[in-house]
C-alpha cells in the first residue's frame, strides 16, 4: 500500500504501508494537532513519517502535517 500527496513543492509526501498511509491521510485531511496512541505500529508509523519530514511532533506527543517543508 502506497500513498503520495502532492502539496505544492517539488518533493511530494510519500507513505508506505497501511499504518503510514492512514496516518498521513488523516494528517492531510485534518491539519491541526492530534494525539496518537503509543502502540508499536503507530509509533513506528509516526517515526517513519517524521524521518521523511511529512509530519511534525510536539512535546505533548501530538502530530500534524508539515506543510512548511
C-alpha positions in Angstrom: 0.0 0.0 0.0 1.4 3.4 -1.0 0.2 7.0 -0.7 1.6 10.0 -2.4 0.4 13.5 -1.6 1.3 16.4 -3.8 1.2 19.6 -1.7 2.8 22.2 -3.9 6.5 21.6 -3.6 9.0 19.6 -5.7 9.0 16.5 -3.5 5.6 15.0 -2.5 4.9 13.3 0.8 5.2 9.5 0.5 3.9 6.8 2.8 4.3 3.1 2.5 2.3 0.6 4.4 -1.2 0.6 5.9 -0.4 2.5 9.1 1.7 5.2 7.5 -0.9 5.7 4.8 -3.7 6.0 7.3 -1.7 8.4 9.5 -0.6 10.6 6.6 -4.1 10.7 5.0 -5.6 11.7 8.4 -3.0 14.4 9.0 -3.6 15.8 5.5 -7.4 15.9 5.8 -7.3 17.3 9.4 -4.5 19.8 9.5 -4.5 20.6 13.3 -2.6 19.0 16.2 -3.8 15.4 17.0 -2.7 13.0 19.7 -1.7 9.4 18.9 -1.6 6.1 20.7 1.6 4.6 22.0 1.2 1.1 20.4 4.1 -0.2 18.4 2.6 0.0 14.9 1.5 3.6 15.4 4.8 4.7 16.9 6.7 3.1 14.0 4.5 4.9 11.5 5.0 8.2 13.3 8.7 7.7 13.5 9.0 6.9 9.8 6.9 9.9 8.7 8.9 12.2 10.9 12.1 10.9 9.3 10.6 11.6 5.9 9.7 15.2 7.1 6.0 14.6 6.4 4.7 15.3 9.9 6.0 17.1 12.9 5.6 16.0 16.5 5.5 18.3 19.6 6.5 17.7 23.2 2.9 16.6 24.1 3.0 13.6 21.7 0.8 15.3 19.2 1.4 15.4 15.4 0.3 17.5 12.4 1.3 17.6 8.8 4.4 19.6 7.9 3.2 21.9 5.2 6.1 24.3 5.9 8.5 21.8 4.3 
